[in-house]
Every structure is written in C-alpha cells, then in structure tokens.
Amino acid sequence: MLVYGDQQHTAPTSRILGRVRSEAAGLAVAPPGIRWHQGCVAMFVTVAGLMQGVADAEFTIGGWDDLSPRNRVS
C-alpha cells in the first residue's frame, strides 16, 4: 500500500489502543466475508498509524530514524 501526503493526526495512545481493542472485538464475532475483511484492513491501518506515531516521536527525540525496541516488530 502506498500512501502519500503530509497529514497529521494527534491522539492519546490510550484512545488508539481502545480503538484497536474495539475493532478486534468486532472481528471476533463477525462472520467471514467482505465486512470481516474490511474490519481487518481498518484495524491494520489503525495499528500502522500507531506504529508510525511511535517512530515519529522517537525521530523527534533522537533526531534520526532507528530500529529501537519500541518500533521493532517481531
């Protein structure tokens, strides 16, 4: 997926995590099909935005991009 633009969004981490939990709960009871798939994509985009926010905050603090324990996915 390629996304271009300079949009900024600020939200407390707790709100984003609450949204992820809500999206996950919806997926747990959703029947298979296109709506389930759409829910998966929505949750992926939410989590990806959170991870990018962590990386952006670390860049602001450190002045360079790095694979720190907080932004490394294993």
C-alpha positions as CSV (number, residue, x, y, z in Angstrom):
1,M,0.0,0.0,0.0
2,L,1.4,3.4,-0.9
3,V,0.1,6.5,0.9
4,Y,1.4,9.9,0.1
5,G,0.7,13.2,1.9
6,D,1.6,15.2,4.9
7,Q,-1.5,14.7,7.0
8,Q,-1.0,15.0,10.8
9,H,-3.2,13.4,13.4
10,T,-2.7,13.7,17.2
11,A,-4.4,11.4,19.7
12,P,-3.6,9.8,23.0
13,T,-2.1,6.4,22.7
14,S,-4.8,5.0,25.1
15,R,-7.5,6.2,22.6
16,I,-5.9,4.5,19.7
17,L,-5.4,1.3,21.7
18,G,-9.0,1.4,22.7
19,R,-10.0,1.7,19.1
20,V,-7.8,-1.3,18.2
21,R,-9.4,-3.4,21.0
22,S,-12.9,-2.4,19.8
23,E,-12.0,-3.3,16.2
24,A,-10.6,-6.6,17.3
25,A,-13.7,-7.4,19.4
26,G,-15.9,-6.7,16.3
27,L,-13.7,-9.0,14.2
28,A,-14.0,-11.8,16.8
29,V,-17.8,-12.0,16.3
30,A,-18.0,-11.1,12.6
31,P,-18.9,-13.7,10.1
32,P,-16.4,-14.4,7.3
33,G,-16.8,-12.3,4.2
34,I,-16.1,-8.8,2.9
35,R,-17.2,-7.0,6.0
36,W,-14.7,-9.1,8.1
37,H,-12.0,-8.3,5.6
38,Q,-12.9,-4.6,5.7
39,G,-12.6,-4.8,9.5
40,C,-9.1,-6.4,9.2
41,V,-8.0,-3.7,6.9
42,A,-9.3,-0.9,9.2
43,M,-7.5,-2.5,12.2
44,F,-4.3,-2.8,10.2
45,V,-4.4,0.9,9.2
46,T,-5.1,1.9,12.9
47,V,-2.2,-0.2,14.2
48,A,0.1,1.0,11.4
49,G,-0.7,4.6,12.2
50,L,0.1,4.0,15.9
51,M,3.4,2.4,15.0
52,Q,4.3,5.3,12.7
53,G,3.4,7.7,15.5
54,V,5.9,5.9,17.8
55,A,8.6,6.1,15.1
56,D,7.9,9.8,14.5
57,A,8.1,10.5,18.2
58,E,11.4,8.7,18.5
59,F,12.7,10.6,15.5
60,T,11.7,13.9,17.1
61,I,13.6,12.9,20.3
62,G,16.7,11.4,18.7
63,G,16.9,13.3,15.5
64,W,17.3,10.2,13.3
65,D,15.4,7.1,12.4
66,D,16.4,3.9,14.2
67,L,15.0,0.4,14.8
68,S,14.5,0.7,18.6
69,P,12.9,-1.9,20.7
70,R,9.7,0.2,20.7
71,N,9.3,0.3,16.9
72,R,10.7,-3.1,16.0
73,V,8.1,-5.7,15.0
74,S,9.0,-9.3,15.8
